[in-house]
Every structure is written in C-alpha cells, then in structure tokens.
C-alpha cells in the first residue's frame, strides 16, 4: 500500500464553496480509477474551527502503477492547472484495518503524525505501532484506518475515516470528507503489510 497526500492551503477569506463544488462535480472521476484503493477528499475550514482553509486529498494506492498514472496524468494536472504544483507527501504503508463502522459512509477523518523516537530500534517501534493501530481501529465509529511511516523523517502517520459528521476530539488534525472514491478498497490488504 502506498500512502499519499497533498495539501492546498487557501487564503483565510477563500470561498470554500468553490472546493465543495469541485468535489461534488469531479469527485466521481476517480470512483473507478485503476490501482486506487481509496481517495478521501478532505477539507478543513476556518469557519468550522480549523486553523486554515485547506483542500487535502488523501490516497491509499493498491499499486504504484495506479499512483503513477494519476500523478503523471490528467487527474493531477487538473490540480496543477488550478492551484500550482503542490508538494506530494508519500509514506510507506505499514497496516490497514477496516473498523466496526466499515459499512458507513465516512463524514470525517483524522490525521495524526508521531515522531518515531530514537530511543527504541525502528523495527520494535514499528511493530508496537502496528499492534496499537490494530487495537485503535476497533473503536466505535471507525470506518477504516491506515498506518504509514516516512523513513526520511522517521515519522508515523495514522489516518482514520470516521462515521458521522465529526471526528472525535484528540485524534489529531480533523477533516471533513465530502466524498470518498473507493474502487479498490476491498483489495486493500488488512493487517501488517510485510
């Protein structure tokens, strides 16, 4: 599993209805994209308590070919044309879990970044994080959750989709999910990915 996200931070007075309209009219275009596990169209808005207005799509890819087809094809070029070329963050997938609310349509998401400290060997720290992720994914309201690592910065990333319009407080950065494309979600391998 390849994990990818880019963030487009918009001016404080930006009309976020433009982004919501973009998602409602274009979101379906990836509903059957080859190689895509899922894409969560994420939005944060200052008027809803976020520190920024932001469009921050989050992807779980089943194949690197699918990810490359998107990045070097017309889908991502549309982002570049409209907003400039954003930094594309990329993580190595460690685990994926479906939650107890897997059948629900997610309305919210959280992203939590945690430094992978130097006090514990990386293999032990990652094994512990994967075990914790499996437990956390069984909580009420979890639709699905992914755990990934950035070995360049030694940082863990936990991404969780939640049923309902709001994510629980204290879970990290909170987003709304106006659309979810999930053509290959069923093919995302559960549990530890190595």
Number of C-alpha atoms within 10 A of each C-alpha: 22 18 25 19 18 16 16 17 16 16 12 14 9 14 12 20 9 10 16 18 12 11 20 13 10 13 18 13 11 17 18 14 19 17 21 28 26 24 25 25 23 26 26 22 19 15 12 11 10 14 11 16 22 22 22 17 17 21 23 25 24 21 16 13 13 15 21 12 16 18 13 10 11 12 14 14 15 12 13 12 10 8 12 11 14 14 10 10 12 15 20 17 22 24 24 26 24 23 24 16 20 17 11 16 17 26 21 24 31 22 18 15 16 12 12 20 11 9 7 10 10 14 9 10 15 18 13 11 19 21 13 11 21 21 12 15 22 17 12 12 20 25 26 24 25 25 28 26 23 18 12 7 9 14 15 23 22 21 21 28 30 27 22 18 15 16 23 13 9 9 14 17 15 22 27 24 24 19 20 23 20 19 17 20 18 11 12 19 15 14 17 16 15 6
